[in-house]
Amino acid sequence: MDDGRDYVSVKEFFSVHVTFSVLNSWITYFAIFNLFVYLRDYIFIKTAEFVHVNNFLSNVAMTVMMFEATVYLAYYKDIMFAFITLLNYIGMYLYNRDVISPHEGSEKHKSVTNLQIAFISLISVFIIVTLLHDFDKVFYR
């Protein structure tokens, strides 16, 4: 049975394995993002606690992404998926810091920002530990 862990050339590694991981991470992020935008706009739009619902949905989406990245690291040693997820977290944090924070009501977004910082730290540690512990499995060599 082929588990996809055969030795491959560097060219094949980057053209197939890395590309698949990057696209999978982006698709996961955008699918979760679009689902929660739909929930926010069409189901919870009439609630008075819109900001709290939005923050809750953001926290759930980031937690789902973290869970999936952790599974990919633990079982498949796929650091590219985790790295792109890390870049998503960094992008979300920078957006919150530069776009949302200067406006009024930025204190309501503290839970989202704190969770982003926690997940950035956590996934960075997971990537480093995976690289140090299973370096040969990370690059299929």
N, C-alpha and C positions, 0 to 999 in steps of 0.2 A: 504494500500500500504506500502510495506516495504522499508524504505530508508537506511537500513544498520546501523541504530543508536541504535539498541537494546543493552541492557546491556549484556555484555559478560564477561567471566572469564578472568583473567590476562593471562592465558595460551593461550586462544583463541585469545585474543587481539594481543599478540606478534607473534603467529604463522600465523595469517591470515592478520590482518590489517597492522601491521608493515612490514611484508614481502612484501605485495602487494605494499605499498608505496615506499619501498626501490627499488624493482625491476622496478617499473614504472619510478622512477627518473633516474635510471641507463640506462634503455632502451631509455628514452627521450634524455638523454645526448648523448648516442652513436649514436642514429639515426640522431640527428642534426649534430653531429661531422662528421659522415660519409657522409652526404649530402653535407656539406660545403667542405670537403676534395675532394669529387668528383667535385664540382663546381670549386674549386681552381685548381685541377690538370688537368682537361680535358677541361675546358672552358676558364679560365683566364690565363692559363700557358704561352701564347704567349704575354701577355701584358708586357710592360716595367715597369709598376707600380705594380709589383707583390707583394711587401711588403705592399703597401697601400691597395691592394685588399684583401690580407690575413688578415690585421688588420680590415678592414671593415667587412669581413665575420665573424671574431671572435667576433666583437662587436655585430653584428646582432644575432649570436647564443646565446651569453650571455643574450641579451635582451629578446629573445624568452623564454629562460629558466627562467628568472626572472618573466616574465609575467605569465607563467604557475604556478610557485611556489606561486605567489601572488594570483592567482585564487584559487588554492588548499587551501591556508590559509584562504582566505575570505569566501569561500562557504562551504568548507568541514572541516575546522579547522584541516587540516592534517599537523601537524608539522614535521612528519617523512619525508615526501616528501621534505619539505622546508629545513630540516636539511641536507639531502643527497645532495640537490642542493647547500647548503652552503659549504659542504665539497668539492664538485666539484669546486666551485669558489676558495676555499683555495688551492686546489691542482693545479689549473691552475696558480694561482698567484705564488706559490712556484716554479713551473716549469719555469715560465717566469723570476723569480728573480734569480734562481740558474743556469739555462741552457742558457737562451737567453741573460740576462744582461751582463755576463762577455765578450761576444763576441762583435765584431764591429757592429755598426748599432743598438745598443740597444735603442738609442734615438727614433728610428722609432716606437718602440713598447710601447712608453709612454702612448698613448691613450688607449691601451688594458689594461695595468697595472692600470691606473687610474680608468678605468671603473670597473675592478675587485675589487679594493679597495672600490669603491662606492657601488657596489652590495653586497659585503661581509658585509659592515656596514648596508646597508638597509635591507637585509634579516635577519640579526641578530636582528635588532630592530623589524621587523615584527614578528619574532618568539617569542621574549620576550613579545611583546604586546598581541599576541594571547594567550600565556600561562597565562598572568596575567588577561586578560579580560574574556576569555572563557575557563578557566581551566577544568570545568566539561565537556564541549563539546569536548575538545581535546582528552580526554581519555575515551570518551563514558560512563561516569559515571554520 
